[in-house]
Amino acid sequence: GLGFNIVGGTDQQYVCNDSSIYVSRIKKDGAAYLDGRLQEGDKILAVNGRDLKDLRHKDAVELFRNAGYDVSLKIQRRLQPQNGPVGHQGDGESGGLPLAAILVPGLALAAAAVWILLRYRQRM
């Protein structure tokens, strides 16, 4: 596979009043992840030159499955965060930065500051 999941289509809109196809998840170590250019939330406008406008979700999925090995995507970068799919109740995952992304650098800075302070006091 291409290493990502999609949402949207004329039969299951992801964004209210928009039947476009969006990247919902990029699978770690998949082709899209390793390439690094595609991002979650990107709108996919075309696959190998084929416009995705007004397609049902299953037809879009089939188009991706039959895209071949050399795939060209025309995308529109998400400009602002989306609120999620219509009627979305949440899946238990929180948004934003993981707590470790904040704590680890903060603890490292605190440890470095303590070490510098102790070294400075030893020299006095």
C-alpha positions as CSV (number, residue, x, y, z in Angstrom):
1,G,0.0,0.0,0.0
2,L,0.9,3.7,-0.1
3,G,1.1,3.8,3.7
4,F,-1.8,6.2,4.5
5,N,-5.5,6.1,5.2
6,I,-8.1,8.4,3.7
7,V,-11.5,9.8,4.7
8,G,-14.2,11.7,2.8
9,G,-16.1,11.3,-0.4
10,T,-19.5,12.2,-1.6
11,D,-21.1,9.5,0.6
12,Q,-19.2,10.2,3.8
13,Q,-18.1,13.8,4.1
14,Y,-15.2,14.4,6.5
15,V,-15.6,18.2,6.5
16,C,-19.1,19.7,6.5
17,N,-20.2,20.6,3.0
18,D,-17.0,19.2,1.4
19,S,-16.9,15.8,-0.3
20,S,-13.1,16.0,-0.9
21,I,-10.7,13.2,0.1
22,Y,-8.4,13.8,3.0
23,V,-5.4,12.0,4.5
24,S,-6.5,10.8,7.9
25,R,-3.5,8.9,9.0
26,I,0.0,8.2,7.8
27,K,1.3,4.8,8.8
28,K,4.7,4.7,10.4
29,D,7.4,3.2,8.2
30,G,5.0,3.2,5.2
31,A,5.8,4.7,1.8
32,A,4.2,8.1,2.6
33,Y,5.9,8.3,6.0
34,L,9.3,7.4,4.5
35,D,8.8,10.0,1.7
36,G,7.9,12.7,4.2
37,R,6.0,15.1,2.0
38,L,2.4,14.0,2.7
39,Q,0.9,15.2,6.0
40,E,-2.2,14.2,7.9
41,G,-5.1,16.5,7.0
42,D,-3.9,17.2,3.5
43,K,-6.6,17.2,0.8
44,I,-5.9,15.0,-2.1
45,L,-7.0,16.6,-5.3
46,A,-5.8,14.0,-7.9
47,V,-4.0,10.7,-8.2
48,N,-1.9,10.1,-11.2
49,G,-3.7,13.0,-12.9
50,R,-7.1,11.6,-12.1
51,D,-9.3,14.2,-10.4
52,L,-10.9,12.9,-7.1
53,K,-13.7,15.4,-7.2
54,D,-17.2,14.0,-6.7
55,L,-16.1,10.4,-5.9
56,R,-17.6,8.1,-3.4
57,H,-15.2,6.9,-0.7
58,K,-15.0,3.3,-1.9
59,D,-14.3,4.6,-5.5
60,A,-11.4,6.8,-4.2
61,V,-10.0,3.8,-2.2
62,E,-10.1,1.7,-5.3
63,L,-8.3,4.4,-7.3
64,F,-5.5,4.4,-4.7
65,R,-5.3,0.6,-4.7
66,N,-4.9,0.5,-8.5
67,A,-2.5,3.5,-8.6
68,G,0.6,1.3,-9.2
69,Y,4.2,1.7,-7.9
70,D,4.9,5.2,-9.3
71,V,2.2,7.4,-7.8
72,S,1.8,11.1,-8.3
73,L,-0.5,13.0,-5.9
74,K,-1.8,16.5,-6.3
75,I,-2.5,17.8,-2.8
76,Q,-3.7,20.9,-1.0
77,R,-1.9,21.5,2.3
78,R,-4.2,21.9,5.2
79,L,-4.1,25.6,6.2
80,Q,-5.9,25.3,9.5
81,P,-6.9,22.5,11.8
82,Q,-10.1,20.7,11.0
83,N,-12.7,19.9,13.6
84,G,-12.9,16.3,12.5
85,P,-15.6,14.3,10.7
86,V,-19.2,15.2,10.8
87,G,-20.7,13.8,14.0
88,H,-17.3,12.8,15.3
89,Q,-17.5,11.9,19.0
90,G,-13.7,11.4,19.5
91,D,-11.7,8.2,19.6
92,G,-9.9,8.7,22.9
93,E,-6.9,10.3,21.5
94,S,-6.0,13.9,22.5
95,G,-4.6,16.4,20.2
96,G,-1.5,18.6,20.6
97,L,1.9,17.7,21.7
98,P,2.6,14.5,23.8
99,L,3.4,15.3,27.4
100,A,6.9,13.7,26.9
101,A,7.7,16.2,24.2
102,I,7.4,18.9,26.8
103,L,8.8,17.2,29.9
104,V,11.9,15.6,28.5
105,P,13.5,18.8,27.1
106,G,12.4,20.6,30.3
107,L,14.0,18.0,32.6
108,A,17.2,18.0,30.5
109,L,17.4,21.8,30.9
110,A,16.8,21.6,34.6
111,A,19.5,18.9,35.0
112,A,22.0,21.0,33.0
113,A,21.2,24.0,35.2
114,V,21.7,22.1,38.4
115,W,25.0,20.6,37.1
116,I,26.3,24.1,36.1
117,L,25.2,25.6,39.5
118,L,27.0,22.8,41.4
119,R,30.2,23.2,39.3
120,Y,30.1,26.9,39.9
121,R,29.8,26.5,43.7
122,Q,32.7,24.0,43.7
123,R,35.0,26.7,42.2
124,M,34.1,29.3,44.9
